[in-house]
Amino acid sequence: MADVQANSGSLEGAIAALATTPRLLVALDFDGTLAPLVDRPEEARALPAAREAMLALTRAPDTRVALISGRAMQSLMHVAEPPEAVWLSGSHGVEVRLDAAPGVSLSEAEQGDLSRLREILEAAAAPFDDIWIEVKPAGFALHSRSATPQDAEEAERQAHERVSTELPAITERRGSNVLEFSVRSTTKGDAVRMLREAAGATAVLFAGDDVTDEDGFAVLGDADVGIKCGPGATAAKFRVEDPAAVARVLSRLAELRAH
Ligand SMILES: O=P(O)(O)OC[C@H]1O[C@H](O[C@H]2O[C@H](CO)[C@@H](O)[C@H](O)[C@H]2O)[C@H](O)[C@@H](O)[C@@H]1O
């Protein structure tokens, strides 16, 4: 594993230490971490090596695997095709599937905000080619990967201004060529905390690539391992170059954890 170090120590050593923890939670972001980024979200798939390593970890003793994604749960299940043993958190921590069926129930006020939010974002996207809206149970993502930088900036500016004026309680998040709006302020950090407790984990590995994954890195402790995939500022202890490198780390952990 010849991967880059971010903030401390050797990743190989940290993985070896993590493999000895009594109960391990392996929490993984999907897009940009297990799956390379692509223009059309529905076409994203985990690298075969990443999927294989993830499945090997589900078979390891006292090890729980979870996916923590910004995607809506249905979308995450469609692209990740996870086995039932994998716990899921979608919509940046708003949706959770442990062993039971997932579900989010919004209050009347939240449903009202969601309807108005949709109108505002549709109006912001309408004048531009290649700006589109992804629907989630508690919010929307304004996508601009295929748009010109000028169109992306203008659509996002309009969306931001109208939402912050009319719906100041809405949570706004920037991701990779995406600006997201949610009626819930739940974060990936909340998801890591909740899944850690549910798994009774004595240590956590969390890997992610995007700005929103920083909420997950922020709640890790000394016994945990945070891995940032790709460039950008991070609070993670370690950094690797791309999803292929994440797959190598997971595969090594699965190998060590199998014994
Ligand atoms: O938390 P993640 O699993 O990384 O999900 C974050 C967002 O992923 C998706 O958008 C991103 O990936 C797309 C496919 O590669 C890409 O086209 C887009 O530009 C990226 O922002 C997803 O569509 C969003 O809902 C997620 O929040």
The ligand as an SDF file (V2000), in Angstrom:
LIG
                    3D

 27 28  0  0  0  0  0  0  0  0999 V2000
  -21.8080   11.2040   -0.4190 O   0  0  0  0  0  0  0  0  0  0  0  0
  -21.5960   10.6110   -1.7700 P   0  0  0  0  0  0  0  0  0  0  0  0
  -21.8790    9.1350   -1.8520 O   0  0  0  0  0  0  0  0  0  0  0  0
  -20.2330   10.9600   -2.3360 O   0  0  0  0  0  0  0  0  0  0  0  0
  -22.6780   11.3340   -2.6810 O   0  0  0  0  0  0  0  0  0  0  0  0
  -22.5110   12.7320   -2.9650 C   0  0  0  0  0  0  0  0  0  0  0  0
  -23.3530   13.0990   -4.1560 C   0  0  0  0  0  0  0  0  0  0  0  0
  -23.0870   12.0690   -5.1380 O   0  0  0  0  0  0  0  0  0  0  0  0
  -23.7780   12.2030   -6.3680 C   0  0  0  0  0  0  0  0  0  0  0  0
  -23.2560   13.3330   -7.0740 O   0  0  0  0  0  0  0  0  0  0  0  0
  -21.8510   13.2450   -7.3010 C   0  0  0  0  0  0  0  0  0  0  0  0
  -21.5600   12.0670   -8.0870 O   0  0  0  0  0  0  0  0  0  0  0  0
  -22.1670   12.0840   -9.4210 C   0  0  0  0  0  0  0  0  0  0  0  0
  -21.8280   10.7440  -10.0880 C   0  0  0  0  0  0  0  0  0  0  0  0
  -20.4430   10.5040  -10.1260 O   0  0  0  0  0  0  0  0  0  0  0  0
  -21.6340   13.3210  -10.1970 C   0  0  0  0  0  0  0  0  0  0  0  0
  -22.2500   13.3660  -11.4830 O   0  0  0  0  0  0  0  0  0  0  0  0
  -21.9540   14.6080   -9.4310 C   0  0  0  0  0  0  0  0  0  0  0  0
  -21.3410   15.7380  -10.0690 O   0  0  0  0  0  0  0  0  0  0  0  0
  -21.3680   14.5090   -8.0020 C   0  0  0  0  0  0  0  0  0  0  0  0
  -21.7340   15.6560   -7.2130 O   0  0  0  0  0  0  0  0  0  0  0  0
  -25.2670   12.3090   -6.1330 C   0  0  0  0  0  0  0  0  0  0  0  0
  -25.9200   12.5840   -7.3600 O   0  0  0  0  0  0  0  0  0  0  0  0
  -25.6270   13.3640   -5.0800 C   0  0  0  0  0  0  0  0  0  0  0  0
  -27.0030   13.2390   -4.7580 O   0  0  0  0  0  0  0  0  0  0  0  0
  -24.8270   13.0530   -3.8160 C   0  0  0  0  0  0  0  0  0  0  0  0
  -25.1500   13.9650   -2.7870 O   0  0  0  0  0  0  0  0  0  0  0  0
  1  2  2  0
  2  3  1  0
  2  4  1  0
  2  5  1  0
  5  6  1  0
  6  7  1  0
  7  8  1  0
  7 26  1  0
  8  9  1  0
  9 10  1  0
  9 22  1  0
 10 11  1  0
 11 12  1  0
 11 20  1  0
 12 13  1  0
 13 14  1  0
 13 16  1  0
 14 15  1  0
 16 17  1  0
 16 18  1  0
 18 19  1  0
 18 20  1  0
 20 21  1  0
 22 23  1  0
 22 24  1  0
 24 25  1  0
 24 26  1  0
 26 27  1  0
M  END
$$$$
